[in-house]
Amino acid sequence: MEHADLDALIDRCTPEAAPDELTLRRLKKRRLVLRDAMERLERQLQPQEPA
C-alpha cells in the first residue's frame, strides 16, 4: 500500500508544484527501497526449483 501511495504522490508532483528536488529524490529512493523489499519477499515465497 505504501508503495502505491508513493507512486501516486510522485506522479502528482508537477514541475510547477513540485516539492524541492531533495524531497522528490528522497521519495523516489524510498519507493525503490520498498520495491526491492517486495521483490525479495516474492522470491522468498516462491518455491525453489529442484536441482
CHARMM internal coordinates of N, CA and C (Angstrom, degrees):
IC EDIT
DIST 1 N 1 CA 1.4491
DIST 1 CA 1 C 1.5259
ANGL 1 N 1 CA 1 C 110.47
DIST 1 C 2 N 1.3102
ANGL 1 CA 1 C 2 N 116.90
DIHE 1 N 1 CA 1 C 2 N -42.42
DIST 2 N 2 CA 1.4633
ANGL 1 C 2 N 2 CA 120.32
DIHE 1 CA 1 C 2 N 2 CA -178.51
DIST 2 CA 2 C 1.5236
ANGL 2 N 2 CA 2 C 111.32
DIHE 1 C 2 N 2 CA 2 C -63.32
DIST 2 C 3 N 1.3378
ANGL 2 CA 2 C 3 N 116.78
DIHE 2 N 2 CA 2 C 3 N -37.35
DIST 3 N 3 CA 1.4569
ANGL 2 C 3 N 3 CA 120.82
DIHE 2 CA 2 C 3 N 3 CA -179.79
DIST 3 CA 3 C 1.5272
ANGL 3 N 3 CA 3 C 109.96
DIHE 2 C 3 N 3 CA 3 C -62.69
DIST 3 C 4 N 1.3112
ANGL 3 CA 3 C 4 N 117.29
DIHE 3 N 3 CA 3 C 4 N -44.56
DIST 4 N 4 CA 1.4624
ANGL 3 C 4 N 4 CA 120.90
DIHE 3 CA 3 C 4 N 4 CA 178.98
DIST 4 CA 4 C 1.5264
ANGL 4 N 4 CA 4 C 110.95
DIHE 3 C 4 N 4 CA 4 C -64.71
DIST 4 C 5 N 1.3137
ANGL 4 CA 4 C 5 N 116.75
DIHE 4 N 4 CA 4 C 5 N -37.45
DIST 5 N 5 CA 1.4586
ANGL 4 C 5 N 5 CA 120.41
DIHE 4 CA 4 C 5 N 5 CA 177.65
DIST 5 CA 5 C 1.5273
ANGL 5 N 5 CA 5 C 110.98
DIHE 4 C 5 N 5 CA 5 C -63.05
DIST 5 C 6 N 1.3241
ANGL 5 CA 5 C 6 N 116.05
DIHE 5 N 5 CA 5 C 6 N -42.47
DIST 6 N 6 CA 1.4686
ANGL 5 C 6 N 6 CA 119.64
DIHE 5 CA 5 C 6 N 6 CA 177.95
DIST 6 CA 6 C 1.5172
ANGL 6 N 6 CA 6 C 111.03
DIHE 5 C 6 N 6 CA 6 C -64.84
DIST 6 C 7 N 1.3417
ANGL 6 CA 6 C 7 N 117.09
DIHE 6 N 6 CA 6 C 7 N -41.30
DIST 7 N 7 CA 1.4602
ANGL 6 C 7 N 7 CA 120.52
DIHE 6 CA 6 C 7 N 7 CA 176.97
DIST 7 CA 7 C 1.5224
ANGL 7 N 7 CA 7 C 110.57
DIHE 6 C 7 N 7 CA 7 C -56.98
DIST 7 C 8 N 1.3237
ANGL 7 CA 7 C 8 N 116.09
DIHE 7 N 7 CA 7 C 8 N -47.63
DIST 8 N 8 CA 1.4555
ANGL 7 C 8 N 8 CA 120.34
DIHE 7 CA 7 C 8 N 8 CA -178.65
DIST 8 CA 8 C 1.5304
ANGL 8 N 8 CA 8 C 110.99
DIHE 7 C 8 N 8 CA 8 C -63.26
DIST 8 C 9 N 1.3143
ANGL 8 CA 8 C 9 N 116.79
DIHE 8 N 8 CA 8 C 9 N -42.26
DIST 9 N 9 CA 1.4635
ANGL 8 C 9 N 9 CA 120.85
DIHE 8 CA 8 C 9 N 9 CA -179.59
DIST 9 CA 9 C 1.5286
ANGL 9 N 9 CA 9 C 111.22
DIHE 8 C 9 N 9 CA 9 C -63.71
DIST 9 C 10 N 1.3165
ANGL 9 CA 9 C 10 N 116.68
DIHE 9 N 9 CA 9 C 10 N -44.80
DIST 10 N 10 CA 1.4694
ANGL 9 C 10 N 10 CA 120.90
DIHE 9 CA 9 C 10 N 10 CA -179.77
DIST 10 CA 10 C 1.5256
ANGL 10 N 10 CA 10 C 110.14
DIHE 9 C 10 N 10 CA 10 C -66.30
DIST 10 C 11 N 1.3371
ANGL 10 CA 10 C 11 N 117.16
DIHE 10 N 10 CA 10 C 11 N -40.21
DIST 11 N 11 CA 1.4599
ANGL 10 C 11 N 11 CA 120.30
DIHE 10 CA 10 C 11 N 11 CA -179.86
DIST 11 CA 11 C 1.5219
ANGL 11 N 11 CA 11 C 111.90
DIHE 10 C 11 N 11 CA 11 C -66.41
DIST 11 C 12 N 1.3231
ANGL 11 CA 11 C 12 N 117.40
DIHE 11 N 11 CA 11 C 12 N -31.69
DIST 12 N 12 CA 1.4617
ANGL 11 C 12 N 12 CA 120.60
DIHE 11 CA 11 C 12 N 12 CA 179.76
DIST 12 CA 12 C 1.5196
ANGL 12 N 12 CA 12 C 112.56
DIHE 11 C 12 N 12 CA 12 C -74.10
DIST 12 C 13 N 1.3167
ANGL 12 CA 12 C 13 N 117.54
DIHE 12 N 12 CA 12 C 13 N -18.65
DIST 13 N 13 CA 1.4642
ANGL 12 C 13 N 13 CA 120.99
DIHE 12 CA 12 C 13 N 13 CA -178.63
DIST 13 CA 13 C 1.5244
ANGL 13 N 13 CA 13 C 109.16
DIHE 12 C 13 N 13 CA 13 C -73.17
DIST 13 C 14 N 1.3057
ANGL 13 CA 13 C 14 N 115.05
DIHE 13 N 13 CA 13 C 14 N 109.65
DIST 14 N 14 CA 1.4590
ANGL 13 C 14 N 14 CA 120.68
DIHE 13 CA 13 C 14 N 14 CA 177.01
DIST 14 CA 14 C 1.5228
ANGL 14 N 14 CA 14 C 107.80
DIHE 13 C 14 N 14 CA 14 C -96.36
DIST 14 C 15 N 1.3085
ANGL 14 CA 14 C 15 N 117.98
DIHE 14 N 14 CA 14 C 15 N 159.55
DIST 15 N 15 CA 1.4716
ANGL 14 C 15 N 15 CA 119.50
DIHE 14 CA 14 C 15 N 15 CA -179.99
DIST 15 CA 15 C 1.5295
ANGL 15 N 15 CA 15 C 113.19
DIHE 14 C 15 N 15 CA 15 C -55.00
DIST 15 C 16 N 1.3273
ANGL 15 CA 15 C 16 N 117.45
DIHE 15 N 15 CA 15 C 16 N -34.84
DIST 16 N 16 CA 1.4648
ANGL 15 C 16 N 16 CA 120.01
DIHE 15 CA 15 C 16 N 16 CA -178.68
DIST 16 CA 16 C 1.5346
ANGL 16 N 16 CA 16 C 111.36
DIHE 15 C 16 N 16 CA 16 C -74.78
DIST 16 C 17 N 1.3402
ANGL 16 CA 16 C 17 N 116.58
DIHE 16 N 16 CA 16 C 17 N -37.75
DIST 17 N 17 CA 1.4639
ANGL 16 C 17 N 17 CA 120.43
DIHE 16 CA 16 C 17 N 17 CA -174.52
DIST 17 CA 17 C 1.5276
ANGL 17 N 17 CA 17 C 111.75
DIHE 16 C 17 N 17 CA 17 C -108.15
DIST 17 C 18 N 1.3069
ANGL 17 CA 17 C 18 N 117.66
DIHE 17 N 17 CA 17 C 18 N 13.77
DIST 18 N 18 CA 1.4638
ANGL 17 C 18 N 18 CA 120.69
DIHE 17 CA 17 C 18 N 18 CA -176.18
DIST 18 CA 18 C 1.5251
ANGL 18 N 18 CA 18 C 111.01
DIHE 17 C 18 N 18 CA 18 C -69.13
DIST 18 C 19 N 1.3305
ANGL 18 CA 18 C 19 N 115.46
DIHE 18 N 18 CA 18 C 19 N 145.29
DIST 19 N 19 CA 1.4545
ANGL 18 C 19 N 19 CA 117.76
DIHE 18 CA 18 C 19 N 19 CA 172.19
DIST 19 CA 19 C 1.5266
ANGL 19 N 19 CA 19 C 108.44
DIHE 18 C 19 N 19 CA 19 C -68.23
DIST 19 C 20 N 1.2915
ANGL 19 CA 19 C 20 N 116.54
DIHE 19 N 19 CA 19 C 20 N 174.53
DIST 20 N 20 CA 1.4621
ANGL 19 C 20 N 20 CA 117.63
DIHE 19 CA 19 C 20 N 20 CA -179.46
DIST 20 CA 20 C 1.5258
ANGL 20 N 20 CA 20 C 110.13
DIHE 19 C 20 N 20 CA 20 C -59.81
DIST 20 C 21 N 1.3004
ANGL 20 CA 20 C 21 N 115.65
DIHE 20 N 20 CA 20 C 21 N 158.90
DIST 21 N 21 CA 1.4680
ANGL 20 C 21 N 21 CA 122.06
DIHE 20 CA 20 C 21 N 21 CA -174.39
DIST 21 CA 21 C 1.5251
ANGL 21 N 21 CA 21 C 112.23
DIHE 20 C 21 N 21 CA 21 C -57.86
DIST 21 C 22 N 1.3189
ANGL 21 CA 21 C 22 N 117.38
DIHE 21 N 21 CA 21 C 22 N -38.36
DIST 22 N 22 CA 1.4616
ANGL 21 C 22 N 22 CA 120.86
DIHE 21 CA 21 C 22 N 22 CA -179.56
DIST 22 CA 22 C 1.5246
ANGL 22 N 22 CA 22 C 111.04
DIHE 21 C 22 N 22 CA 22 C -63.46
DIST 22 C 23 N 1.3083
ANGL 22 CA 22 C 23 N 117.31
DIHE 22 N 22 CA 22 C 23 N -43.21
DIST 23 N 23 CA 1.4609
ANGL 22 C 23 N 23 CA 120.72
DIHE 22 CA 22 C 23 N 23 CA 178.79
DIST 23 CA 23 C 1.5217
ANGL 23 N 23 CA 23 C 110.80
DIHE 22 C 23 N 23 CA 23 C -63.37
DIST 23 C 24 N 1.3212
ANGL 23 CA 23 C 24 N 116.80
DIHE 23 N 23 CA 23 C 24 N -42.90
DIST 24 N 24 CA 1.4545
ANGL 23 C 24 N 24 CA 120.85
DIHE 23 CA 23 C 24 N 24 CA 179.25
DIST 24 CA 24 C 1.5268
ANGL 24 N 24 CA 24 C 110.77
DIHE 23 C 24 N 24 CA 24 C -63.20
DIST 24 C 25 N 1.3245
ANGL 24 CA 24 C 25 N 117.22
DIHE 24 N 24 CA 24 C 25 N -41.89
DIST 25 N 25 CA 1.4711
ANGL 24 C 25 N 25 CA 120.46
DIHE 24 CA 24 C 25 N 25 CA 177.47
DIST 25 CA 25 C 1.5197
ANGL 25 N 25 CA 25 C 111.31
DIHE 24 C 25 N 25 CA 25 C -62.92
DIST 25 C 26 N 1.3239
ANGL 25 CA 25 C 26 N 116.89
DIHE 25 N 25 CA 25 C 26 N -39.93
DIST 26 N 26 CA 1.4711
ANGL 25 C 26 N 26 CA 120.58
DIHE 25 CA 25 C 26 N 26 CA 178.74
DIST 26 CA 26 C 1.5243
ANGL 26 N 26 CA 26 C 111.08
DIHE 25 C 26 N 26 CA 26 C -64.75
DIST 26 C 27 N 1.3323
ANGL 26 CA 26 C 27 N 116.89
DIHE 26 N 26 CA 26 C 27 N -40.55
DIST 27 N 27 CA 1.4631
ANGL 26 C 27 N 27 CA 120.12
DIHE 26 CA 26 C 27 N 27 CA 178.01
DIST 27 CA 27 C 1.5255
ANGL 27 N 27 CA 27 C 110.56
DIHE 26 C 27 N 27 CA 27 C -62.62
DIST 27 C 28 N 1.3170
ANGL 27 CA 27 C 28 N 116.34
DIHE 27 N 27 CA 27 C 28 N -44.36
DIST 28 N 28 CA 1.4594
ANGL 27 C 28 N 28 CA 120.29
DIHE 27 CA 27 C 28 N 28 CA -179.68
DIST 28 CA 28 C 1.5297
ANGL 28 N 28 CA 28 C 111.19
DIHE 27 C 28 N 28 CA 28 C -65.38
DIST 28 C 29 N 1.3167
ANGL 28 CA 28 C 29 N 117.01
DIHE 28 N 28 CA 28 C 29 N -39.50
DIST 29 N 29 CA 1.4650
ANGL 28 C 29 N 29 CA 120.46
DIHE 28 CA 28 C 29 N 29 CA 178.66
DIST 29 CA 29 C 1.5247
ANGL 29 N 29 CA 29 C 110.36
DIHE 28 C 29 N 29 CA 29 C -64.42
DIST 29 C 30 N 1.3294
ANGL 29 CA 29 C 30 N 116.92
DIHE 29 N 29 CA 29 C 30 N -42.82
DIST 30 N 30 CA 1.4613
ANGL 29 C 30 N 30 CA 121.11
DIHE 29 CA 29 C 30 N 30 CA 178.18
DIST 30 CA 30 C 1.5209
ANGL 30 N 30 CA 30 C 110.78
DIHE 29 C 30 N 30 CA 30 C -61.21
DIST 30 C 31 N 1.3447
ANGL 30 CA 30 C 31 N 116.04
DIHE 30 N 30 CA 30 C 31 N -40.08
DIST 31 N 31 CA 1.4613
ANGL 30 C 31 N 31 CA 120.42
DIHE 30 CA 30 C 31 N 31 CA 178.26
DIST 31 CA 31 C 1.5291
ANGL 31 N 31 CA 31 C 110.84
DIHE 30 C 31 N 31 CA 31 C -62.29
DIST 31 C 32 N 1.3333
ANGL 31 CA 31 C 32 N 117.00
DIHE 31 N 31 CA 31 C 32 N -42.35
DIST 32 N 32 CA 1.4685
ANGL 31 C 32 N 32 CA 120.60
DIHE 31 CA 31 C 32 N 32 CA 178.45
DIST 32 CA 32 C 1.5264
ANGL 32 N 32 CA 32 C 111.72
DIHE 31 C 32 N 32 CA 32 C -64.76
DIST 32 C 33 N 1.3261
ANGL 32 CA 32 C 33 N 116.75
DIHE 32 N 32 CA 32 C 33 N -40.56
DIST 33 N 33 CA 1.4634
ANGL 32 C 33 N 33 CA 120.63
DIHE 32 CA 32 C 33 N 33 CA 178.88
DIST 33 CA 33 C 1.5287
ANGL 33 N 33 CA 33 C 110.05
DIHE 32 C 33 N 33 CA 33 C -61.59
DIST 33 C 34 N 1.3238
ANGL 33 CA 33 C 34 N 116.42
DIHE 33 N 33 CA 33 C 34 N -43.68
DIST 34 N 34 CA 1.4646
ANGL 33 C 34 N 34 CA 120.39
DIHE 33 CA 33 C 34 N 34 CA 179.09
DIST 34 CA 34 C 1.5244
ANGL 34 N 34 CA 34 C 111.62
DIHE 33 C 34 N 34 CA 34 C -65.19
DIST 34 C 35 N 1.3431
ANGL 34 CA 34 C 35 N 116.66
DIHE 34 N 34 CA 34 C 35 N -41.50
DIST 35 N 35 CA 1.4566
ANGL 34 C 35 N 35 CA 119.43
DIHE 34 CA 34 C 35 N 35 CA 179.15
DIST 35 CA 35 C 1.5293
ANGL 35 N 35 CA 35 C 110.97
DIHE 34 C 35 N 35 CA 35 C -63.25
DIST 35 C 36 N 1.3335
ANGL 35 CA 35 C 36 N 117.03
DIHE 35 N 35 CA 35 C 36 N -42.20
DIST 36 N 36 CA 1.4609
ANGL 35 C 36 N 36 CA 120.48
DIHE 35 CA 35 C 36 N 36 CA 177.69
DIST 36 CA 36 C 1.5215
ANGL 36 N 36 CA 36 C 111.24
DIHE 35 C 36 N 36 CA 36 C -62.52
DIST 36 C 37 N 1.3315
ANGL 36 CA 36 C 37 N 117.20
DIHE 36 N 36 CA 36 C 37 N -40.47
DIST 37 N 37 CA 1.4632
ANGL 36 C 37 N 37 CA 120.75
DIHE 36 CA 36 C 37 N 37 CA 179.14
DIST 37 CA 37 C 1.5277
ANGL 37 N 37 CA 37 C 110.54
DIHE 36 C 37 N 37 CA 37 C -64.61
DIST 37 C 38 N 1.3183
ANGL 37 CA 37 C 38 N 117.26
DIHE 37 N 37 CA 37 C 38 N -39.95
DIST 38 N 38 CA 1.4679
ANGL 37 C 38 N 38 CA 120.32
DIHE 37 CA 37 C 38 N 38 CA 178.72
DIST 38 CA 38 C 1.5265
ANGL 38 N 38 CA 38 C 110.80
DIHE 37 C 38 N 38 CA 38 C -65.16
DIST 38 C 39 N 1.3253
ANGL 38 CA 38 C 39 N 116.99
DIHE 38 N 38 CA 38 C 39 N -40.81
DIST 39 N 39 CA 1.4603
ANGL 38 C 39 N 39 CA 120.23
DIHE 38 CA 38 C 39 N 39 CA 179.03
DIST 39 CA 39 C 1.5229
ANGL 39 N 39 CA 39 C 111.32
DIHE 38 C 39 N 39 CA 39 C -64.30
DIST 39 C 40 N 1.3373
ANGL 39 CA 39 C 40 N 116.78
DIHE 39 N 39 CA 39 C 40 N -40.79
DIST 40 N 40 CA 1.4701
ANGL 39 C 40 N 40 CA 120.10
DIHE 39 CA 39 C 40 N 40 CA 177.41
DIST 40 CA 40 C 1.5202
ANGL 40 N 40 CA 40 C 111.10
DIHE 39 C 40 N 40 CA 40 C -61.67
DIST 40 C 41 N 1.3205
ANGL 40 CA 40 C 41 N 116.68
DIHE 40 N 40 CA 40 C 41 N -43.39
DIST 41 N 41 CA 1.4656
ANGL 40 C 41 N 41 CA 120.51
DIHE 40 CA 40 C 41 N 41 CA 179.10
DIST 41 CA 41 C 1.5216
ANGL 41 N 41 CA 41 C 111.33
DIHE 40 C 41 N 41 CA 41 C -63.88
DIST 41 C 42 N 1.3183
ANGL 41 CA 41 C 42 N 117.20
DIHE 41 N 41 CA 41 C 42 N -41.35
DIST 42 N 42 CA 1.4609
ANGL 41 C 42 N 42 CA 120.65
DIHE 41 CA 41 C 42 N 42 CA 178.75
DIST 42 CA 42 C 1.5253
ANGL 42 N 42 CA 42 C 110.95
DIHE 41 C 42 N 42 CA 42 C -62.86
DIST 42 C 43 N 1.3275
ANGL 42 CA 42 C 43 N 116.95
DIHE 42 N 42 CA 42 C 43 N -41.30
DIST 43 N 43 CA 1.4700
ANGL 42 C 43 N 43 CA 120.04
DIHE 42 CA 42 C 43 N 43 CA 178.48
DIST 43 CA 43 C 1.5200
ANGL 43 N 43 CA 43 C 111.41
DIHE 42 C 43 N 43 CA 43 C -64.57
DIST 43 C 44 N 1.3284
ANGL 43 CA 43 C 44 N 116.85
DIHE 43 N 43 CA 43 C 44 N -36.71
DIST 44 N 44 CA 1.4688
ANGL 43 C 44 N 44 CA 120.29
DIHE 43 CA 43 C 44 N 44 CA 178.91
DIST 44 CA 44 C 1.5261
ANGL 44 N 44 CA 44 C 111.17
DIHE 43 C 44 N 44 CA 44 C -68.21
DIST 44 C 45 N 1.3094
ANGL 44 CA 44 C 45 N 117.49
DIHE 44 N 44 CA 44 C 45 N -32.04
DIST 45 N 45 CA 1.4601
ANGL 44 C 45 N 45 CA 121.54
DIHE 44 CA 44 C 45 N 45 CA -177.90
DIST 45 CA 45 C 1.5276
ANGL 45 N 45 CA 45 C 112.57
DIHE 44 C 45 N 45 CA 45 C -78.88
DIST 45 C 46 N 1.3273
ANGL 45 CA 45 C 46 N 117.21
DIHE 45 N 45 CA 45 C 46 N -25.21
DIST 46 N 46 CA 1.4543
ANGL 45 C 46 N 46 CA 120.29
DIHE 45 CA 45 C 46 N 46 CA 179.99
DIST 46 CA 46 C 1.5127
ANGL 46 N 46 CA 46 C 109.75
DIHE 45 C 46 N 46 CA 46 C -73.02
DIST 46 C 47 N 1.3323
ANGL 46 CA 46 C 47 N 116.56
DIHE 46 N 46 CA 46 C 47 N 136.70
DIST 47 N 47 CA 1.4793
ANGL 46 C 47 N 47 CA 118.91
DIHE 46 CA 46 C 47 N 47 CA 178.94
DIST 47 CA 47 C 1.5266
ANGL 47 N 47 CA 47 C 111.06
DIHE 46 C 47 N 47 CA 47 C -66.67
DIST 47 C 48 N 1.3074
ANGL 47 CA 47 C 48 N 115.95
DIHE 47 N 47 CA 47 C 48 N 144.69
DIST 48 N 48 CA 1.4561
ANGL 47 C 48 N 48 CA 120.92
DIHE 47 CA 47 C 48 N 48 CA 178.49
DIST 48 CA 48 C 1.5239
ANGL 48 N 48 CA 48 C 109.08
DIHE 47 C 48 N 48 CA 48 C -74.17
DIST 48 C 49 N 1.3217
ANGL 48 CA 48 C 49 N 116.04
DIHE 48 N 48 CA 48 C 49 N 140.45
DIST 49 N 49 CA 1.4552
ANGL 48 C 49 N 49 CA 120.30
DIHE 48 CA 48 C 49 N 49 CA 177.85
DIST 49 CA 49 C 1.5198
ANGL 49 N 49 CA 49 C 109.63
DIHE 48 C 49 N 49 CA 49 C -75.20
DIST 49 C 50 N 1.3259
ANGL 49 CA 49 C 50 N 117.48
DIHE 49 N 49 CA 49 C 50 N 141.22
DIST 50 N 50 CA 1.4730
ANGL 49 C 50 N 50 CA 118.68
DIHE 49 CA 49 C 50 N 50 CA 177.41
DIST 50 CA 50 C 1.5189
ANGL 50 N 50 CA 50 C 111.21
DIHE 49 C 50 N 50 CA 50 C -64.69
DIST 50 C 51 N 1.3167
ANGL 50 CA 50 C 51 N 115.40
DIHE 50 N 50 CA 50 C 51 N 143.06
DIST 51 N 51 CA 1.4593
ANGL 50 C 51 N 51 CA 120.25
DIHE 50 CA 50 C 51 N 51 CA -177.73
DIST 51 CA 51 C 1.5048
ANGL 51 N 51 CA 51 C 111.79
DIHE 50 C 51 N 51 CA 51 C -76.84
END
COOR INIT
IC SEED 1 N 1 CA 1 C
IC BUILD
